[in-house]
């Protein structure tokens, strides 16, 4: 009975819409607590330090930092698995089909960054130029899943590929621009458990398939060591999650059990996604999204700041124009084409949904404004507001498109029947 209930729960957590709902609930709870009489309790827990120090490796972090640097690494591990899968067997393996969503992702990163930089040029918030460049793949796909049931399946593939490339760009930005005081010694040490992890993942694939506990007993300690050394190196620890994901084989190989239906990458994603969607990302959002807004006047003051305006316009306007414009430009060239089932209004709807920055945007805001609580607070208010507006605008637009397409298909069937 308990096993059946656990199976149902994990199956539910693998659904795209479920993770989005839990994430939304965690965010709303954080906002309520941060703006109520419970705020001292909330902030005291978030800022409470846990951990230890081993030599020069400092693992004494606040609970909020454990969520951002530790739990979010699990989310980025899933991102790493998805990225490698796309490159090996997915849309990104074929330049002919991948060039359009890749160009769309590049446009959706470039224009929001330009808008933010133009508004904040010469100001104290200019370091946050990357905040509006991110797309929350879980939220965006969840919105499409809820409202776009009658839309072409190719549109979901387009959004997924776009969001995966967007994640890759965001990861690169974090690794390059948000690395401070690089410690080459720890970076070299991180290579050792990472190499061992890759060796075990490939050579021990059969054991990892047949005995699920082997992944926890062998791969998990190696992954934790890699993460800890990355944290000590100065490179953001979530990058370790991405690299660990890249080390897992995607295709079924000679060491894959004969009765296995999928490669190790899909197996690990199947096992770990419920943990990421049901615990890791919501806990990160709970400790990251709790901003003391200060009532309506405080909200207006926050969203009126140059940093907030740059983020709002970047997410809502920049993403839409950047993705749609880049898609239009690249399809004007000879060769790259949109899937014939996707209409231009569908692209506009997806580009609006891609303005849901949320998880990665919150992370980049924390990295950008760590030393300035006022800028950090304004940025987070803008991220939540902009992501909400993008979800409402994109969701409404795609819902109308879905209804129109359903009516069109119904009329087409009636005409055929006659």
VMD Tcl script that draws the C-alpha trace (Angstrom):
set ca {
  {0.00 0.00 0.00}
  {2.75 2.44 0.99}
  {4.82 1.41 -2.04}
  {1.84 2.08 -4.34}
  {1.26 5.51 -2.77}
  {4.95 6.39 -3.15}
  {4.85 5.28 -6.80}
  {1.81 7.49 -7.46}
  {3.50 10.45 -5.77}
  {6.72 10.13 -7.78}
  {4.71 9.71 -11.01}
  {2.80 12.88 -10.17}
  {6.03 14.78 -9.48}
  {7.38 13.81 -12.91}
  {4.52 15.68 -14.59}
  {5.57 19.10 -15.83}
  {2.56 20.94 -14.42}
  {2.98 19.45 -10.91}
  {6.45 20.91 -10.41}
  {5.20 24.32 -11.51}
  {2.32 24.23 -9.02}
  {4.59 23.24 -6.11}
  {7.08 25.94 -7.10}
  {4.31 28.53 -7.22}
  {3.00 27.48 -3.79}
  {6.50 27.69 -2.28}
  {6.95 31.18 -3.73}
  {3.60 32.44 -2.46}
  {4.28 31.00 1.00}
  {7.67 32.72 1.09}
  {6.12 36.07 0.13}
  {3.38 35.71 2.76}
  {5.86 34.85 5.52}
  {8.31 37.59 4.51}
  {5.55 40.21 4.63}
  {3.75 39.12 7.79}
  {4.39 38.92 11.51}
  {6.32 35.71 10.86}
  {9.03 37.54 8.91}
  {11.60 37.55 11.78}
  {11.20 33.77 12.05}
  {11.47 33.31 8.27}
  {14.61 35.45 7.85}
  {16.22 33.95 10.97}
  {15.87 30.45 9.51}
  {17.07 31.54 6.07}
  {20.18 33.23 7.48}
  {20.99 30.55 10.08}
  {24.37 28.94 9.41}
  {24.93 25.20 9.24}
  {28.04 23.27 8.28}
  {31.72 23.02 8.99}
  {35.16 23.96 7.70}
  {37.78 21.47 6.54}
  {41.12 23.21 6.12}
  {40.55 25.97 3.58}
  {37.29 24.43 2.35}
  {34.49 26.46 3.93}
  {31.22 24.53 4.07}
  {29.71 26.68 6.82}
  {26.81 28.20 4.84}
  {23.50 29.80 5.66}
  {20.41 27.69 4.99}
  {19.56 30.03 2.11}
  {22.99 29.41 0.58}
  {22.67 25.65 1.09}
  {19.44 25.85 -0.93}
  {21.00 27.97 -3.70}
  {24.39 26.24 -3.90}
  {23.42 22.74 -2.81}
  {19.82 21.83 -3.61}
  {19.82 23.78 -6.86}
  {22.80 21.69 -8.01}
  {20.34 18.76 -8.23}
  {18.16 20.83 -10.57}
  {21.21 21.66 -12.69}
  {22.13 17.96 -12.75}
  {18.77 17.34 -14.45}
  {19.55 20.25 -16.81}
  {22.90 18.61 -17.62}
  {21.18 15.31 -18.40}
  {18.67 17.09 -20.65}
  {21.38 19.06 -22.45}
  {23.45 15.98 -23.21}
  {20.36 14.08 -24.33}
  {19.49 16.90 -26.74}
  {23.02 16.94 -28.16}
  {23.25 13.15 -28.52}
  {19.77 12.00 -29.59}
  {17.59 15.12 -29.53}
  {16.93 18.18 -31.64}
  {20.40 19.67 -31.12}
  {22.17 16.76 -32.81}
  {20.88 17.89 -36.22}
  {21.97 21.41 -37.27}
  {19.17 21.56 -39.80}
  {16.42 21.31 -37.17}
  {18.24 22.95 -34.26}
  {19.40 26.20 -35.86}
  {16.00 27.93 -35.56}
  {15.40 27.32 -31.81}
  {19.11 27.98 -31.14}
  {18.88 31.34 -32.89}
  {15.63 32.05 -31.04}
  {17.33 31.32 -27.71}
  {20.25 33.59 -28.60}
  {17.86 36.42 -29.49}
  {15.93 35.79 -26.27}
  {19.14 36.22 -24.28}
  {20.68 39.12 -26.19}
  {17.76 41.57 -26.34}
  {16.79 41.39 -22.62}
  {20.47 41.93 -21.72}
  {20.64 44.93 -24.07}
  {17.43 46.43 -22.65}
  {18.63 46.01 -19.06}
  {22.06 47.45 -19.88}
  {20.56 50.44 -21.70}
  {18.35 51.32 -18.71}
  {21.08 50.75 -16.10}
  {24.15 51.99 -18.00}
  {26.56 53.60 -15.55}
  {24.37 52.70 -12.55}
  {25.05 50.43 -9.58}
  {22.81 47.66 -10.96}
  {24.64 47.15 -14.26}
  {26.18 43.92 -12.91}
  {22.72 42.33 -13.08}
  {22.52 42.50 -16.88}
  {22.13 38.70 -17.08}
  {19.12 38.49 -14.73}
  {16.40 38.84 -17.43}
  {18.14 36.50 -19.88}
  {16.95 33.23 -18.30}
  {13.92 31.06 -19.04}
  {12.50 28.74 -16.39}
  {12.07 25.54 -18.40}
  {9.82 23.88 -15.80}
  {7.37 26.79 -15.53}
  {7.34 27.56 -19.26}
  {6.66 23.97 -20.31}
  {4.07 23.62 -17.52}
  {2.13 26.63 -18.84}
  {2.21 25.21 -22.37}
  {1.09 21.80 -21.08}
  {-1.90 23.34 -19.28}
  {-3.18 25.70 -21.99}
  {-1.82 24.26 -25.24}
  {-3.46 20.86 -25.53}
  {-4.61 21.48 -29.10}
  {-1.42 23.15 -30.26}
  {1.06 21.24 -32.47}
  {3.47 18.92 -30.68}
  {6.29 20.55 -32.65}
  {5.65 23.74 -30.65}
  {6.50 21.96 -27.40}
  {9.68 20.63 -29.00}
  {10.53 24.16 -30.15}
  {10.02 25.55 -26.63}
  {11.96 22.71 -24.99}
  {14.91 23.10 -27.36}
  {14.86 26.88 -26.96}
  {14.75 26.59 -23.16}
  {17.54 23.99 -23.07}
  {19.81 26.22 -25.18}
  {18.82 29.16 -22.97}
  {19.89 27.10 -19.93}
  {23.21 26.33 -21.62}
  {23.82 30.04 -22.22}
  {22.81 30.85 -18.62}
  {25.19 28.18 -17.30}
  {28.00 29.64 -19.41}
  {27.22 33.15 -18.12}
  {27.28 31.94 -14.50}
  {30.56 30.07 -15.03}
  {32.32 33.00 -16.76}
  {30.91 36.15 -15.19}
  {30.03 35.01 -11.67}
  {33.24 33.21 -10.72}
  {35.20 35.05 -8.03}
  {38.65 34.35 -6.59}
  {39.29 31.25 -8.66}
  {41.15 28.61 -6.64}
  {42.95 26.37 -9.14}
  {43.90 23.88 -6.42}
  {40.30 23.07 -5.57}
  {39.41 23.08 -9.28}
  {42.12 20.46 -9.91}
  {40.85 18.41 -6.97}
  {37.31 18.57 -8.39}
  {38.54 16.90 -11.58}
  {39.44 13.72 -9.66}
  {35.98 12.71 -8.34}
  {34.42 14.02 -11.57}
  {36.63 11.69 -13.64}
  {35.89 8.80 -11.26}
  {32.16 9.57 -11.56}
  {32.35 9.45 -15.38}
  {34.36 6.20 -15.27}
  {31.84 4.50 -12.97}
  {28.87 5.83 -14.99}
  {30.20 4.29 -18.21}
  {32.02 1.18 -16.95}
  {29.53 0.29 -14.23}
  {26.40 0.99 -16.24}
  {25.06 -2.56 -15.89}
  {25.36 -2.52 -12.09}
  {23.79 0.94 -11.88}
  {20.86 -0.31 -13.98}
  {20.27 -3.50 -12.04}
  {20.93 -2.19 -8.53}
  {19.45 1.30 -7.95}
  {21.16 1.59 -4.56}
  {24.56 1.47 -6.32}
  {23.96 4.96 -7.70}
  {23.39 6.30 -4.18}
  {26.35 4.41 -2.68}
  {28.90 5.11 -5.44}
  {27.82 8.00 -7.67}
  {26.34 10.18 -4.92}
  {29.53 10.43 -2.78}
  {31.60 11.19 -5.90}
  {29.06 13.82 -6.93}
  {29.08 15.43 -3.48}
  {32.90 15.59 -3.50}
  {32.87 17.20 -6.96}
  {30.28 19.72 -5.77}
  {32.26 20.59 -2.61}
  {35.51 21.16 -4.50}
  {33.71 23.32 -7.08}
  {32.28 25.36 -4.21}
  {35.79 25.86 -2.85}
  {37.18 26.71 -6.30}
  {35.10 29.89 -6.63}
  {33.09 28.57 -9.59}
  {29.41 28.44 -8.69}
  {28.70 24.99 -7.33}
  {25.66 24.43 -9.58}
  {28.09 24.10 -12.52}
  {29.21 20.84 -10.89}
  {25.66 19.54 -11.30}
  {25.73 20.29 -15.02}
  {29.10 18.59 -15.54}
  {27.99 15.52 -13.58}
  {24.92 15.32 -15.81}
  {27.13 15.48 -18.89}
  {29.17 12.52 -17.59}
  {26.21 10.11 -17.76}
  {25.81 7.99 -20.93}
  {22.66 8.66 -22.93}
  {22.57 5.78 -25.39}
  {22.23 2.13 -24.48}
  {25.72 0.65 -24.75}
  {27.37 -2.75 -24.68}
  {27.24 -2.67 -20.87}
  {23.53 -1.83 -20.76}
  {21.42 -4.79 -19.56}
  {19.55 -6.50 -22.41}
  {16.16 -5.90 -20.78}
  {16.81 -2.19 -20.13}
  {14.60 0.07 -22.22}
  {16.69 3.22 -21.80}
  {20.21 4.46 -21.22}
  {21.52 5.40 -17.78}
  {20.80 9.10 -18.36}
  {17.08 8.48 -18.73}
  {17.09 6.10 -15.76}
  {18.75 8.63 -13.44}
  {16.51 11.43 -14.68}
  {13.47 9.25 -13.98}
  {14.68 8.61 -10.43}
  {15.91 12.10 -9.53}
  {13.39 14.41 -11.25}
  {10.74 13.92 -8.51}
  {13.35 14.95 -5.91}
  {14.27 18.03 -7.93}
  {10.69 19.09 -8.72}
  {9.16 18.18 -5.37}
  {11.88 19.30 -2.95}
  {15.04 20.94 -4.27}
  {13.65 23.68 -6.51}
  {10.65 24.56 -4.26}
  {12.94 24.85 -1.19}
  {15.29 27.10 -3.17}
  {12.33 29.25 -4.25}
  {11.02 29.35 -0.68}
  {14.26 30.82 0.67}
  {15.06 32.95 -2.38}
  {11.69 34.53 -3.22}
  {10.89 35.79 0.29}
  {11.21 39.54 -0.14}
  {9.81 42.11 2.30}
  {7.90 44.24 -0.21}
  {6.59 46.84 2.25}
  {3.00 47.07 1.05}
  {1.74 48.67 -2.14}
  {3.96 51.73 -1.80}
  {7.00 49.51 -1.31}
  {6.02 47.44 -4.34}
  {5.66 50.53 -6.53}
  {8.99 51.86 -5.29}
  {10.69 48.52 -6.02}
  {9.37 48.09 -9.56}
  {10.10 51.74 -10.36}
  {13.83 51.36 -9.79}
  {16.07 51.14 -12.89}
  {17.13 47.59 -11.98}
  {13.52 46.41 -11.70}
  {12.45 48.19 -14.89}
  {15.32 46.59 -16.77}
  {14.29 43.14 -15.54}
  {10.56 43.69 -16.15}
  {11.02 45.00 -19.68}
  {13.70 42.40 -20.39}
  {11.48 39.47 -19.40}
  {8.16 40.65 -20.80}
  {9.22 42.68 -23.87}
  {12.81 41.67 -24.56}
  {12.17 37.93 -24.52}
  {9.16 38.22 -26.81}
  {10.79 40.53 -29.36}
  {14.17 38.80 -29.14}
  {12.85 35.28 -29.73}
  {10.28 36.23 -32.37}
  {12.68 38.59 -34.15}
  {15.58 36.12 -34.19}
  {13.28 33.35 -35.44}
  {11.99 35.59 -38.23}
  {15.50 36.66 -39.24}
  {16.98 33.16 -39.34}
  {14.06 31.77 -41.35}
  {14.62 34.47 -43.97}
  {17.90 32.73 -44.78}
  {18.07 29.83 -47.17}
  {17.85 26.53 -45.35}
  {16.49 27.04 -41.79}
  {12.74 26.63 -41.57}
  {10.12 26.45 -38.86}
  {8.18 23.23 -38.58}
  {5.25 23.61 -41.03}
  {2.70 22.92 -38.26}
  {3.89 25.97 -36.27}
  {2.29 29.31 -37.16}
  {3.83 32.69 -36.37}
  {1.24 33.48 -33.66}
  {2.35 30.25 -31.96}
  {5.94 31.55 -31.94}
  {4.75 34.82 -30.37}
  {2.89 32.89 -27.65}
  {5.91 30.73 -26.86}
  {8.18 33.78 -26.79}
  {5.89 35.36 -24.19}
  {5.95 32.19 -22.06}
  {9.76 32.14 -22.33}
  {9.73 35.39 -20.35}
  {9.10 33.33 -17.19}
  {12.60 33.71 -15.75}
  {12.05 32.62 -12.18}
  {14.47 29.91 -10.93}
  {17.64 30.79 -12.85}
  {16.84 34.52 -12.80}
  {16.52 34.40 -9.00}
  {19.88 32.63 -8.80}
  {21.61 35.18 -11.05}
  {20.04 38.03 -9.04}
  {21.50 36.57 -5.84}
  {24.92 36.31 -7.49}
  {24.71 39.82 -9.00}
  {23.46 41.74 -5.97}
  {24.81 39.68 -3.06}
  {26.35 42.78 -1.48}
  {23.33 45.06 -1.90}
  {20.11 43.88 -0.20}
  {18.04 46.75 -1.64}
  {19.01 45.91 -5.24}
  {18.57 42.20 -4.54}
  {15.07 42.80 -3.16}
  {14.03 45.05 -6.06}
  {15.40 42.53 -8.56}
  {13.47 39.65 -7.00}
  {10.23 41.64 -6.91}
  {10.76 42.43 -10.60}
  {11.53 38.79 -11.44}
  {8.36 37.57 -9.73}
  {6.25 40.33 -11.29}
  {7.74 39.96 -14.77}
  {7.48 36.16 -14.69}
  {3.84 36.41 -13.58}
  {3.01 38.88 -16.36}
  {4.79 36.69 -18.92}
  {2.92 33.60 -17.72}
  {-0.45 35.37 -17.83}
  {0.16 37.00 -21.22}
  {1.69 33.92 -22.82}
  {-0.77 31.51 -21.23}
  {-3.79 33.58 -22.30}
  {-2.45 34.01 -25.83}
  {-1.69 30.30 -26.25}
  {-5.05 29.32 -24.72}
  {-6.81 31.42 -27.39}
  {-4.64 29.84 -30.07}
  {-5.47 26.38 -28.73}
  {-9.23 27.06 -28.75}
  {-9.08 28.51 -32.25}
  {-7.12 25.51 -33.49}
  {-9.61 23.11 -31.87}
  {-12.52 24.88 -33.62}
  {-10.65 24.83 -36.92}
  {-9.95 21.09 -36.62}
  {-13.60 20.46 -35.72}
  {-14.81 22.37 -38.78}
  {-12.28 20.53 -40.96}
  {-13.57 17.16 -39.72}
  {-17.18 18.25 -40.32}
  {-16.29 19.28 -43.86}
  {-14.57 15.96 -44.51}
  {-17.55 14.04 -43.13}
  {-19.89 15.83 -45.50}
}
mol new
graphics top color blue
foreach p $ca { graphics top sphere $p radius 0.5 }
foreach p [lrange $ca 0 end-1] q [lrange $ca 1 end] { graphics top cylinder $p $q radius 0.2 }
display resetview
